[in-house]
Amino acid sequence: MDKYLICGLGNPGREYEGTRHNTGFMVLDAFAKASNIVFEDKRYGFIAETMLKGRKIILLKPTTFMNLSGNAVRYWLEKEKIDEKRLLVISDELAFL
């Protein structure tokens, strides 16, 4: 089964709620609500899972500040054995690779 990780970046704390710094969290919250799934507090972040067209989709909202979110992403990629090519990161900035 194909697996994908979608990571929404944001910062913990009330002072960031509703700000552009939590765009990634807001996108994943909207996706979870539309998919009728719930996040669970797990290692390095909040996780929700769903199936879409036979593919397992894992949503990750890291519980670290943005500049440390790589630890959470690395952990979940390795734990779920997901190739980096199947990772989507949603943030409040535009970056081209």
C-alpha positions in Angstrom: 0.0 0.0 0.0 1.3 3.5 -0.9 1.7 5.8 2.1 2.0 9.6 2.1 3.0 12.0 4.8 1.5 15.5 4.7 3.1 17.8 7.3 1.5 21.1 8.2 4.0 23.5 9.8 3.1 25.9 12.6 4.2 27.0 16.0 2.9 25.9 19.3 1.2 28.3 21.6 -1.8 30.6 21.8 0.1 33.6 20.4 0.4 31.9 17.0 -3.2 30.6 16.7 -4.9 32.1 13.7 -1.8 33.7 12.4 -0.1 33.1 9.1 2.7 31.2 11.0 0.1 28.4 11.5 -1.0 28.1 7.9 0.1 24.5 7.8 -1.9 23.6 10.9 -5.0 25.4 9.6 -4.8 23.5 6.2 -4.5 20.2 7.9 -7.3 21.0 10.4 -9.6 21.8 7.4 -8.6 18.6 5.6 -9.2 16.5 8.8 -12.6 18.2 9.3 -13.7 17.6 5.7 -12.5 14.0 6.0 -14.1 13.4 9.4 -10.9 12.3 11.1 -9.4 13.4 14.4 -5.8 14.1 15.4 -4.2 12.2 18.2 -1.3 13.4 20.3 1.6 11.1 19.5 5.4 11.3 19.4 6.7 14.6 18.0 3.2 15.8 17.0 -0.5 15.4 16.4 -1.3 12.6 13.9 -4.4 11.8 11.9 -4.8 9.1 9.3 -7.1 8.4 6.4 -7.4 6.5 3.2 -7.7 8.2 -0.2 -8.1 6.2 -3.4 -6.4 3.2 -1.8 -3.5 5.2 -0.4 -2.8 5.8 3.3 -2.5 9.5 4.1 -0.9 10.5 7.3 -1.3 14.1 8.5 1.3 15.5 10.9 1.2 18.7 12.9 4.6 18.8 14.7 4.6 19.9 18.3 7.9 21.7 17.9 8.6 25.1 16.6 9.0 25.3 12.8 12.8 25.4 12.9 12.9 22.1 14.7 10.1 20.3 12.8 12.6 18.3 10.8 13.0 16.0 13.7 9.3 15.2 13.7 9.2 14.7 9.9 12.2 12.5 9.9 10.8 10.3 12.8 7.4 9.8 11.0 9.0 9.1 7.6 11.2 6.4 9.2 8.5 5.0 11.5 6.0 4.6 8.6 8.6 3.7 6.0 7.6 6.5 3.7 9.9 7.7 0.9 10.8 11.4 1.0 9.3 11.7 -2.5 5.9 11.0 -0.9 6.2 14.0 1.6 4.2 17.2 1.2 5.1 20.1 3.6 2.6 23.0 4.0 4.0 26.2 5.4 3.4 29.9 5.3 6.2 30.6 2.8 6.9 29.8 -0.8 10.0 27.7 -1.6 11.1 26.2 -4.8 13.5 23.2 -4.8 
